[in-house]
């Protein structure tokens, strides 16, 4: 397996694990918030650090995957845009700057966020669209993403949806690494011998 691709997938997995930790910290932060409490200030600082580290790893992972894999343009573009979307939403969720237009309890926001994230997850079918195990992995991860949308219905801020996205993509990266290890899927990388592959997914037809 291509070393750069492997490293990219591993960093993507770790980066999403950090976002899960970020979501848990946010849950504690909002449940115990006190503007003058050192406890809240420490939690906020840890949340910022965890968030930044997660995004640094995700961006590096994205670059490694883009520069190692042949084709898969839709997947590469959508995943890069997804990272930009999550950066924006996480900054807004931490209320950095206090923007009044942001509505963290908006059902519409939760729905749009989940649907867009699910589409990004579906794009990973381009890795090897004809493999049933990859399709199953993607379906499981999409289900996790869509479940996160229901947090808003229960009156939870949209960070619930963001956290479930992190769980979903952690599972996805782990399963892709596993499928590559057992040679269940093949991914063409730059530097490999050219071979015929079916990158196309009917989801994008």
KOLLOPA-731189 format. One record per residue: residue in three letters; y, z, x of N, C-alpha, C in turn. Coordinates in steps of 0.02 Angstrom, whole numbers, padded with zeros to 5 digits. Each point is the difference from the previous one (the first is absolute). Layout:
+-----+---------+--------+--------+----------+--------+---------+---------+--------+--------+
|   r | n.north |   n.up | n.east | ca.north |  ca.up | ca.east | c.north |   c.up | c.east |
+-----+---------+--------+--------+----------+--------+---------+---------+--------+--------+
| ALA |       Y |      Z |      X |        Y |      Z |       X |       Y |      Z |      X |
...
+-----+---------+--------+--------+----------+--------+---------+---------+--------+--------+
***
This chain:
+-----+---------+--------+--------+----------+--------+---------+---------+--------+--------+
|   r | n.north |   n.up | n.east | ca.north |  ca.up | ca.east | c.north |   c.up | c.east |
+-----+---------+--------+--------+----------+--------+---------+---------+--------+--------+
| UNK |  -00060 |  00000 |  00042 |    00060 |  00000 |  -00042 |   00062 |  00000 |  00044 |
| UNK |   00050 | -00037 | -00022 |    00062 | -00006 |   00039 |   00033 |  00068 |  00009 |
| UNK |   00015 |  00019 |  00062 |    00026 |  00066 |   00015 |   00068 |  00013 | -00033 |
| UNK |   00044 | -00051 |  00000 |    00066 |  00009 |  -00030 |  -00005 |  00011 | -00076 |
| UNK |  -00044 | -00038 | -00032 |   -00010 |  00008 |  -00072 |  -00028 |  00069 | -00016 |
| UNK |  -00049 |  00022 |  00038 |   -00029 |  00066 |  -00010 |   00052 |  00054 |  00006 |
| UNK |   00041 | -00005 |  00051 |    00053 |  00050 |   00011 |   00049 |  00000 | -00058 |
| UNK |   00017 | -00059 | -00024 |    00046 | -00005 |  -00056 |  -00027 |  00033 | -00063 |
| UNK |  -00063 | -00012 | -00015 |   -00031 |  00030 |  -00059 |  -00005 |  00076 |  00007 |
| UNK |  -00016 |  00023 |  00061 |   -00004 |  00072 |   00012 |   00068 |  00034 | -00010 |
| UNK |   00053 | -00031 |  00027 |    00067 |  00028 |  -00008 |   00022 | -00002 | -00073 |
| UNK |  -00019 | -00053 | -00036 |    00015 | -00003 |  -00071 |  -00033 |  00057 | -00038 |
| UNK |  -00061 |  00014 |  00018 |   -00037 |  00056 |  -00031 |   00035 |  00066 |  00014 |
| UNK |   00016 |  00012 |  00063 |    00032 |  00064 |   00020 |   00070 |  00005 | -00032 |
| UNK |   00037 | -00055 | -00001 |    00067 |  00001 |  -00030 |  -00002 |  00019 | -00073 |
| UNK |  -00049 | -00025 | -00036 |   -00006 |  00017 |  -00071 |  -00023 |  00072 | -00010 |
| UNK |  -00041 |  00026 |  00046 |   -00018 |  00070 |  -00003 |   00062 |  00045 |  00006 |
| UNK |   00047 | -00021 |  00043 |    00062 |  00037 |   00007 |   00041 | -00001 | -00064 |
| UNK |  -00004 | -00055 | -00037 |    00036 | -00004 |  -00064 |  -00031 |  00047 | -00052 |
| UNK |  -00066 |  00009 |  00004 |   -00033 |  00048 |  -00045 |   00027 |  00070 |  00014 |
| UNK |   00005 |  00016 |  00065 |    00027 |  00065 |   00020 |   00073 |  00005 | -00024 |
| UNK |   00037 | -00054 |  00007 |    00069 | -00002 |  -00023 |   00004 |  00016 | -00075 |
| UNK |  -00044 | -00031 | -00039 |   -00001 |  00012 |  -00072 |  -00014 |  00072 | -00017 |
| UNK |  -00046 |  00031 |  00036 |   -00016 |  00071 |  -00011 |   00060 |  00044 |  00018 |
| UNK |   00033 | -00017 |  00055 |    00059 |  00038 |   00020 |   00055 | -00005 | -00053 |
| UNK |   00009 | -00060 | -00027 |    00050 | -00010 |  -00053 |  -00016 |  00041 | -00062 |
| UNK |  -00064 |  00003 | -00017 |   -00021 |  00039 |  -00058 |   00018 |  00073 |  00009 |
| UNK |  -00013 |  00027 |  00059 |    00017 |  00070 |   00014 |   00076 |  00009 |  00003 |
| UNK |   00034 | -00049 |  00029 |    00073 |  00003 |   00008 |   00034 |  00005 | -00068 |
| UNK |  -00019 | -00043 | -00047 |    00032 | -00001 |  -00066 |  -00021 |  00060 | -00042 |
| UNK |  -00060 |  00025 |  00012 |   -00023 |  00058 |  -00039 |   00033 |  00065 |  00023 |
| UNK |   00022 |  00002 |  00062 |    00027 |  00063 |   00028 |   00072 | -00008 |  00024 |
| UNK |   00034 | -00054 | -00022 |    00066 | -00016 |   00027 |   00050 |  00056 | -00010 |
| UNK |   00035 |  00014 |  00054 |    00057 |  00046 |   00000 |   00047 | -00024 |  00053 |
| UNK |   00059 | -00024 | -00021 |    00047 | -00031 |   00045 |   00020 |  00042 |  00060 |
| UNK |  -00003 |  00065 | -00007 |    00021 |  00044 |   00055 |  -00059 |  00031 |  00037 |
| UNK |  -00061 | -00019 | -00019 |   -00060 |  00029 |   00030 |  -00019 | -00036 |  00064 |
| UNK |  -00016 |  00038 |  00052 |   -00024 | -00029 |   00062 |  -00066 | -00036 | -00012 |
| UNK |  -00040 |  00028 | -00045 |   -00064 | -00030 |  -00018 |   00008 | -00072 | -00024 |
| UNK |   00048 | -00012 | -00044 |    00013 | -00067 |  -00025 |   00026 | -00046 |  00054 |
| UNK |   00042 |  00026 |  00043 |    00027 | -00040 |   00054 |  -00054 | -00022 |  00049 |
| UNK |  -00046 |  00046 |  00015 |   -00055 | -00016 |   00045 |  -00045 | -00053 | -00031 |
| UNK |  -00016 |  00008 | -00065 |   -00041 | -00049 |  -00035 |   00033 | -00069 |  00000 |
| UNK |   00065 | -00001 | -00010 |    00036 | -00064 |   00000 |  -00004 | -00033 |  00069 |
| UNK |   00009 |  00039 |  00052 |   -00003 | -00027 |   00068 |  -00069 | -00027 |  00016 |
| UNK |  -00052 |  00038 | -00020 |   -00068 | -00023 |   00011 |  -00015 | -00063 | -00039 |
| UNK |   00027 | -00003 | -00062 |   -00010 | -00060 |  -00042 |   00031 | -00061 |  00033 |
| UNK |   00061 |  00007 |  00026 |    00033 | -00056 |   00034 |  -00040 | -00023 |  00060 |
| UNK |  -00024 |  00048 |  00039 |   -00037 | -00017 |   00061 |  -00065 | -00035 | -00018 |
| UNK |  -00037 |  00027 | -00049 |   -00063 | -00031 |  -00021 |   00011 | -00070 | -00027 |
| UNK |   00052 | -00007 | -00040 |    00017 | -00065 |  -00029 |   00015 | -00051 |  00055 |
| UNK |   00043 |  00020 |  00047 |    00020 | -00046 |   00054 |  -00060 | -00021 |  00042 |
| UNK |  -00042 |  00048 |  00017 |   -00059 | -00016 |   00041 |  -00047 | -00047 | -00038 |
| UNK |  -00007 |  00012 | -00065 |   -00042 | -00043 |  -00041 |   00024 | -00072 |  00001 |
| UNK |   00066 | -00008 | -00008 |    00028 | -00068 |  -00001 |  -00002 | -00033 |  00069 |
| UNK |   00010 |  00039 |  00052 |   -00005 | -00028 |   00067 |  -00071 | -00029 |  00011 |
| UNK |  -00050 |  00039 | -00019 |   -00069 | -00024 |   00008 |  -00015 | -00060 | -00045 |
| UNK |   00027 |  00000 | -00061 |   -00012 | -00056 |  -00046 |   00032 | -00064 |  00026 |
| UNK |   00060 |  00006 |  00026 |    00035 | -00059 |   00026 |  -00038 | -00028 |  00060 |
| UNK |  -00022 |  00044 |  00045 |   -00040 | -00022 |   00057 |  -00064 | -00033 | -00023 |
| UNK |  -00033 |  00031 | -00049 |   -00062 | -00028 |  -00028 |   00012 | -00069 | -00029 |
| UNK |   00056 | -00008 | -00037 |    00017 | -00064 |  -00030 |   00009 | -00054 |  00054 |
| UNK |   00037 |  00018 |  00052 |    00012 | -00048 |   00055 |  -00066 | -00019 |  00033 |
| UNK |  -00043 |  00048 |  00013 |   -00064 | -00013 |   00033 |  -00044 | -00046 | -00044 |
| UNK |   00000 |  00012 | -00065 |   -00041 | -00041 |  -00044 |   00028 | -00071 | -00006 |
| UNK |   00066 | -00005 | -00005 |    00032 | -00066 |  -00006 |  -00013 | -00042 |  00063 |
| UNK |   00005 |  00032 |  00057 |   -00007 | -00037 |   00063 |  -00072 | -00010 |  00022 |
| UNK |  -00047 |  00032 | -00034 |   -00070 | -00009 |   00020 |  -00039 | -00045 | -00047 |
| UNK |   00017 |  00000 | -00065 |   -00039 | -00039 |  -00048 |   00027 | -00070 | -00010 |
| UNK |  -00045 | -00048 | -00007 |    00019 | -00067 |  -00020 |   00011 | -00002 | -00076 |
| UNK |   00043 | -00045 | -00022 |    00012 | -00013 |  -00071 |   00020 |  00064 | -00038 |
| UNK |  -00023 |  00007 | -00062 |    00016 |  00058 |  -00043 |   00074 |  00012 | -00008 |
| UNK |   00038 | -00054 | -00009 |    00073 |  00005 |  -00003 |   00023 |  00042 | -00059 |
| UNK |  -00032 | -00009 | -00058 |    00020 |  00038 |  -00059 |  -00010 |  00074 |  00012 |
| UNK |  -00057 |  00019 |  00027 |   -00014 |  00070 |   00014 |   00049 |  00029 |  00049 |
| UNK |   00015 | -00037 |  00053 |    00046 |  00024 |   00052 |   00070 |  00011 | -00028 |
| UNK |   00023 | -00048 | -00040 |    00067 |  00005 |  -00029 |   00004 |  00058 | -00050 |
| UNK |  -00050 |  00004 | -00045 |    00001 |  00053 |  -00051 |  -00005 |  00069 |  00031 |
| UNK |  -00042 |  00008 |  00051 |   -00007 |  00066 |   00030 |   00064 |  00021 |  00036 |
| UNK |   00033 | -00048 |  00032 |    00064 |  00015 |   00033 |   00052 |  00021 | -00051 |
| UNK |   00003 | -00036 | -00056 |    00048 |  00017 |  -00053 |  -00017 |  00067 | -00031 |
| UNK |  -00065 |  00015 | -00005 |   -00022 |  00064 |  -00027 |   00025 |  00058 |  00043 |
| UNK |  -00005 | -00008 |  00066 |    00024 |  00052 |   00045 |   00075 |  00011 | -00010 |
| UNK |   00038 | -00055 | -00007 |    00072 |  00006 |  -00012 |   00014 |  00036 | -00067 |
| UNK |  -00040 | -00015 | -00051 |    00008 |  00032 |  -00065 |  -00013 |  00075 |  00005 |
| UNK |  -00053 |  00019 |  00035 |   -00018 |  00070 |   00007 |   00053 |  00038 |  00040 |
| UNK |   00027 | -00032 |  00051 |    00055 |  00031 |   00039 |   00057 |  00017 | -00046 |
| UNK |   00020 | -00049 | -00041 |    00057 |  00010 |  -00045 |  -00014 |  00055 | -00050 |
| UNK |  -00059 | -00001 | -00031 |   -00016 |  00050 |  -00051 |  -00007 |  00070 |  00028 |
| UNK |  -00029 |  00005 |  00059 |   -00009 |  00067 |   00029 |   00067 |  00030 |  00021 |
| UNK |   00045 | -00042 |  00024 |    00067 |  00025 |   00018 |   00036 |  00024 | -00063 |
| UNK |  -00005 | -00040 | -00053 |    00031 |  00019 |  -00064 |  -00032 |  00063 | -00029 |
| UNK |  -00067 |  00005 |  00008 |   -00036 |  00057 |  -00027 |   00021 |  00065 |  00034 |
| UNK |   00016 | -00003 |  00064 |    00025 |  00059 |   00035 |   00074 |  00012 | -00012 |
| UNK |   00028 | -00043 | -00043 |    00070 |  00008 |  -00021 |   00049 | -00002 |  00059 |
| UNK |  -00017 | -00043 |  00048 |    00043 | -00007 |   00059 |   00064 | -00038 | -00021 |
| UNK |   00056 |  00036 | -00007 |    00063 | -00031 |  -00021 |   00016 |  00013 | -00072 |
| UNK |  -00048 |  00025 | -00040 |    00013 |  00019 |  -00069 |   00020 | -00057 | -00045 |
| UNK |  -00035 | -00057 |  00002 |    00017 | -00056 |  -00043 |  -00014 |  00016 | -00073 |
| UNK |   00049 | -00010 | -00043 |   -00006 |  00017 |  -00070 |  -00041 | -00051 | -00039 |
| UNK |  -00005 | -00063 |  00025 |   -00036 | -00051 |  -00037 |  -00076 |  00010 |  00002 |
| UNK |  -00024 |  00040 |  00047 |   -00072 |  00009 |   00008 |  -00026 |  00049 | -00052 |
| UNK |  -00051 | -00021 | -00038 |   -00030 |  00041 |  -00053 |  -00073 |  00014 |  00017 |
| UNK |  -00014 |  00056 |  00034 |   -00068 |  00014 |   00024 |  -00051 |  00012 | -00056 |
| UNK |   00024 |  00013 | -00062 |   -00046 |  00011 |  -00056 |  -00005 | -00061 | -00046 |
| UNK |   00027 | -00057 |  00023 |    00000 | -00061 |  -00041 |  -00071 | -00030 | -00006 |
| UNK |  -00022 | -00010 | -00062 |   -00066 | -00030 |  -00012 |   00001 | -00073 |  00024 |
| UNK |   00055 | -00034 | -00012 |    00005 | -00071 |   00021 |  -00007 | -00006 |  00076 |
| UNK |   00031 |  00046 |  00036 |   -00004 |  00000 |   00073 |  -00072 |  00011 |  00022 |
| UNK |  -00035 |  00047 | -00031 |   -00069 |  00014 |   00018 |  -00045 | -00059 | -00014 |
| UNK |   00011 | -00034 | -00057 |   -00041 | -00058 |  -00018 |   00011 | -00057 |  00049 |
| UNK |   00063 | -00017 |  00013 |    00016 | -00055 |   00046 |  -00028 |  00015 |  00069 |
| UNK |   00010 |  00061 |  00023 |   -00024 |  00019 |   00067 |  -00076 | -00008 |  00005 |
| UNK |  -00036 |  00022 | -00052 |   -00073 | -00004 |   00001 |  -00025 | -00072 | -00004 |
| UNK |   00031 | -00040 | -00043 |   -00021 | -00070 |  -00008 |   00012 | -00039 |  00064 |
| UNK |   00058 |  00009 |  00030 |    00015 | -00035 |   00063 |  -00049 |  00021 |  00054 |
| UNK |  -00013 |  00065 |  00005 |   -00046 |  00026 |   00050 |  -00071 | -00027 | -00011 |
| UNK |  -00020 | -00006 | -00063 |   -00066 | -00027 |  -00016 |  -00006 | -00073 |  00022 |
| UNK |   00055 | -00038 | -00010 |    00001 | -00070 |   00021 |  -00008 | -00006 |  00075 |
| UNK |   00034 |  00045 |  00037 |   -00006 |  00001 |   00073 |  -00072 |  00015 |  00020 |
| UNK |  -00030 |  00048 | -00034 |   -00070 |  00018 |   00014 |  -00047 | -00060 | -00013 |
| UNK |   00011 | -00036 | -00055 |   -00040 | -00059 |  -00016 |   00005 | -00053 |  00055 |
| UNK |   00059 | -00004 |  00033 |    00009 | -00051 |   00051 |  -00047 |  00009 |  00059 |
| UNK |  -00028 |  00061 |  00008 |   -00047 |  00012 |   00055 |  -00067 | -00035 | -00011 |
| UNK |  -00009 | -00029 | -00059 |   -00060 | -00041 |  -00012 |   00000 | -00061 |  00046 |
| UNK |   00059 | -00018 |  00025 |    00003 | -00057 |   00045 |  -00037 |  00012 |  00066 |
| UNK |  -00015 |  00062 |  00014 |   -00037 |  00014 |   00062 |  -00067 | -00036 |  00001 |
| UNK |  -00034 |  00002 | -00057 |   -00064 | -00036 |  -00007 |  -00018 |  00000 | -00074 |
| UNK |   00030 | -00046 | -00036 |    00000 |  00001 |  -00074 |  -00070 | -00007 | -00031 |
| UNK |  -00049 | -00025 |  00037 |   -00066 | -00013 |  -00029 |  -00047 |  00060 |  00006 |
| UNK |   00023 |  00054 |  00030 |   -00043 |  00057 |   00011 |   00007 |  00051 | -00057 |
| UNK |  -00055 |  00014 | -00033 |   -00001 |  00045 |  -00057 |   00022 |  00071 |  00018 |
| UNK |  -00021 |  00024 |  00057 |    00017 |  00069 |   00020 |   00075 |  00008 |  00012 |
| UNK |   00032 | -00052 |  00026 |    00072 |  00002 |   00008 |   00034 |  00000 | -00068 |
| UNK |  -00024 | -00041 | -00046 |    00027 | -00002 |  -00067 |  -00006 |  00068 | -00034 |
| UNK |  -00057 |  00032 |  00009 |   -00011 |  00066 |  -00029 |   00049 |  00051 |  00029 |
| UNK |   00010 | -00003 |  00066 |    00047 |  00046 |   00033 |   00070 | -00009 | -00027 |
| UNK |   00021 | -00063 | -00009 |    00067 | -00014 |  -00026 |   00006 |  00025 | -00072 |
| UNK |  -00050 | -00011 | -00041 |    00002 |  00022 |  -00070 |   00006 |  00076 | -00004 |
| UNK |  -00038 |  00035 |  00042 |    00004 |  00074 |   00001 |   00070 |  00023 |  00019 |
| UNK |   00029 | -00033 |  00050 |    00067 |  00020 |   00024 |   00054 | -00016 | -00052 |
| UNK |  -00007 | -00056 | -00034 |    00048 | -00017 |  -00053 |  -00005 |  00051 | -00057 |
| UNK |  -00060 |  00022 | -00016 |   -00009 |  00051 |  -00052 |   00035 |  00065 |  00019 |
| UNK |  -00004 |  00019 |  00064 |    00034 |  00060 |   00023 |   00075 | -00007 | -00007 |
| UNK |   00026 | -00059 |  00018 |    00072 | -00013 |  -00005 |   00023 |  00005 | -00072 |
| UNK |  -00036 | -00031 | -00046 |    00020 |  00000 |  -00070 |  -00006 |  00070 | -00031 |
| UNK |  -00048 |  00039 |  00024 |   -00006 |  00069 |  -00024 |   00063 |  00040 |  00019 |
| UNK |   00028 | -00014 |  00058 |    00059 |  00035 |   00022 |   00059 | -00009 | -00046 |
| UNK |   00000 | -00055 | -00038 |    00054 | -00014 |  -00047 |   00003 |  00053 | -00055 |
| UNK |  -00057 |  00029 | -00017 |   -00003 |  00047 |  -00055 |   00031 |  00067 |  00017 |
| UNK |   00015 |  00012 |  00063 |    00034 |  00061 |   00019 |   00068 |  00005 | -00035 |
| UNK |   00033 | -00057 | -00008 |    00065 | -00001 |  -00033 |  -00007 |  00020 | -00073 |
| UNK |  -00054 | -00021 | -00033 |   -00012 |  00018 |  -00070 |  -00008 |  00075 | -00006 |
| UNK |  -00027 |  00032 |  00052 |   -00009 |  00073 |  -00001 |   00063 |  00037 |  00022 |
| UNK |   00054 | -00038 |  00011 |    00064 |  00031 |   00017 |   00008 |  00015 |  00073 |
| UNK |  -00038 | -00034 |  00043 |    00005 |  00010 |   00073 |   00043 | -00055 |  00030 |
| UNK |   00039 |  00017 |  00050 |    00043 | -00048 |   00034 |  -00042 | -00058 |  00028 |
| UNK |   00034 | -00055 |  00015 |   -00035 | -00061 |   00023 |  -00033 |  00011 |  00068 |
| UNK |   00013 |  00056 |  00034 |   -00035 |  00012 |   00064 |  -00075 |  00006 | -00012 |
| UNK |  -00020 |  00018 | -00062 |   -00071 |  00003 |  -00018 |  -00031 | -00070 |  00008 |
| UNK |   00036 | -00051 | -00024 |   -00023 | -00069 |   00006 |   00000 | -00022 |  00074 |
| UNK |   00050 |  00020 |  00037 |    00004 | -00016 |   00071 |  -00058 |  00031 |  00038 |
| UNK |  -00016 |  00063 | -00017 |   -00055 |  00034 |   00033 |  -00067 | -00033 | -00015 |
| UNK |  -00009 | -00021 | -00063 |   -00063 | -00034 |  -00018 |  -00005 | -00068 |  00034 |
| UNK |   00057 | -00033 |  00010 |   -00001 | -00062 |   00039 |  -00027 |  00013 |  00070 |
| UNK |   00023 |  00055 |  00030 |   -00022 |  00017 |   00067 |  -00075 |  00013 |  00001 |
| UNK |  -00025 |  00035 | -00051 |   -00073 |  00012 |  -00005 |  -00037 | -00066 | -00005 |
| UNK |   00026 | -00045 | -00043 |   -00033 | -00064 |  -00011 |  -00003 | -00042 |  00064 |
| UNK |   00056 | -00006 |  00035 |    00001 | -00041 |   00060 |  -00038 |  00033 |  00058 |
| UNK |  -00003 |  00067 |  00000 |   -00042 |  00034 |   00050 |  -00073 | -00019 | -00011 |
| UNK |  -00021 |  00002 | -00063 |   -00069 | -00019 |  -00017 |  -00012 | -00073 |  00017 |
| UNK |   00049 | -00043 | -00016 |   -00008 | -00072 |   00013 |  -00008 | -00014 |  00074 |
| UNK |   00044 |  00028 |  00042 |   -00005 | -00011 |   00072 |  -00066 |  00027 |  00028 |
| UNK |  -00020 |  00059 | -00024 |   -00063 |  00029 |   00022 |  -00059 | -00045 | -00017 |
| UNK |   00000 | -00026 | -00062 |   -00056 | -00042 |  -00022 |  -00001 | -00067 |  00036 |
| UNK |   00059 | -00027 |  00015 |    00002 | -00062 |   00038 |  -00028 |  00010 |  00070 |
| UNK |   00020 |  00055 |  00032 |   -00026 |  00016 |   00066 |  -00076 |  00008 | -00002 |
| UNK |  -00024 |  00032 | -00053 |   -00072 |  00010 |  -00008 |  -00036 | -00067 | -00009 |
| UNK |   00027 | -00044 | -00042 |   -00031 | -00065 |  -00013 |   00000 | -00043 |  00063 |
| UNK |   00052 |  00006 |  00041 |    00002 | -00037 |   00063 |  -00052 |  00027 |  00048 |
| UNK |  -00007 |  00066 |  00001 |   -00047 |  00032 |   00047 |  -00072 | -00021 | -00015 |
| UNK |  -00017 | -00005 | -00064 |   -00069 | -00018 |  -00018 |  -00007 | -00076 | -00007 |
| UNK |   00054 | -00037 |  00018 |    00001 | -00073 |  -00001 |  -00013 | -00028 | -00070 |
| UNK |   00027 |  00035 | -00050 |   -00006 | -00024 |  -00068 |   00053 | -00053 | -00015 |
| UNK |   00057 |  00005 |  00035 |    00053 | -00050 |  -00006 |   00019 | -00025 |  00069 |
| UNK |   00030 | -00060 |  00002 |    00024 | -00029 |   00063 |   00074 | -00018 | -00009 |
| UNK |   00039 |  00014 |  00052 |    00071 | -00015 |  -00003 |   00018 | -00041 |  00062 |
| UNK |   00025 | -00060 | -00012 |    00021 | -00044 |   00055 |   00061 |  00028 |  00035 |
| UNK |  -00003 |  00007 |  00065 |    00057 |  00024 |   00038 |   00021 | -00051 |  00053 |
| UNK |   00062 |  00001 |  00018 |    00024 | -00044 |   00054 |  -00037 |  00017 |  00064 |
| UNK |  -00023 | -00051 |  00035 |   -00039 |  00011 |   00060 |  -00074 | -00007 | -00012 |
| UNK |  -00021 |  00008 | -00064 |   -00071 | -00010 |  -00016 |  -00015 | -00074 | -00005 |
| UNK |  -00063 | -00017 |  00005 |   -00020 | -00070 |  -00010 |   00013 | -00019 | -00072 |
| UNK |   00031 | -00058 | -00011 |    00017 | -00023 |  -00067 |  -00063 | -00009 | -00041 |
| UNK |   00002 |  00026 | -00062 |   -00056 | -00010 |  -00045 |   00026 | -00008 | -00071 |
| UNK |  -00042 | -00030 | -00041 |    00019 | -00013 |  -00069 |  -00004 |  00064 | -00041 |
| UNK |   00055 |  00018 | -00034 |    00000 |  00060 |  -00041 |   00033 | -00014 | -00067 |
| UNK |  -00021 |  00036 | -00052 |    00033 | -00007 |  -00065 |   00048 |  00057 | -00010 |
| UNK |   00064 | -00011 |  00014 |    00049 |  00053 |  -00006 |   00028 |  00006 | -00071 |
| UNK |  -00013 | -00050 | -00041 |    00034 | -00003 |  -00063 |  -00031 |  00047 | -00051 |
| UNK |   00042 |  00034 | -00038 |   -00022 |  00043 |  -00055 |   00021 | -00031 | -00065 |
| UNK |  -00042 |  00000 | -00050 |    00017 | -00029 |  -00065 |   00055 |  00040 | -00034 |
| UNK |   00013 |  00061 |  00022 |    00054 |  00041 |  -00029 |   00067 | -00034 |  00008 |
| UNK |   00008 | -00041 |  00053 |    00064 | -00031 |   00014 |   00002 | -00073 | -00022 |
| UNK |  -00051 | -00025 | -00034 |    00000 | -00068 |  -00025 |   00048 | -00009 | -00058 |
+-----+---------+--------+--------+----------+--------+---------+---------+--------+--------+
***
